[in-house]
Amino acid sequence: MHEPAVPLIAVDVAFAAARPRIAGKAGTANLVASLLDEGAGDLDSTRFHARLERKAIELGFQADRDTLRGTLRTLTENRDEAFDALRLALTAPRFDPTDVELIRAQVLSTLRRATTSPTDIANVRWWQTAFAGTSLQSSGRRDAGTVPIVSPAIFGTTPGVCCRATI
């Protein structure tokens, strides 16, 4: 919807997610989604975030069972820089080892907290019961056991480049 009185652009994108092709590494999609806005192109995480903050650009990603989702919010006057940041995040993510370890720790903390959350426990049990015997009964995102074994090497051998053949 276009409303000239509201100088805001809000874009949500979603890409169909492939089932994990790397045995025992179902947490990869969640880790990748969490890392997409941690630096891109020639901008490390600090410089990338400073660029977003300077222009009041909100950019984030998340993975679920079926999709990789991205969200972009910005003022219309900053649209060129906002869409450039989105383009960089999707086409030239860095996956710097320091960022991988920081985000891995955050993901593991969130997953540990979920093991004591009644809502999260009920959600997991519902999926396990409703979809018993199918790949939907488990969520790689909720599997803390797979996150520690995902290493920066899985993202490709060239620094700053995510190798699609390995994901």
PyMOL commands that set and color helices and strands:
alter all, ss='L'
color gray80, all
select helices_A, chain A and resi 28-35+45-54+76-91+97-114+118-130+135-137+140-142+152-155+164-166
alter helices_A, ss='H'
color red, helices_A
select strands_A, chain A and resi 8-16+58-63+67-75
alter strands_A, ss='S'
color yellow, strands_A
deselect
rebuild
show_as cartoon
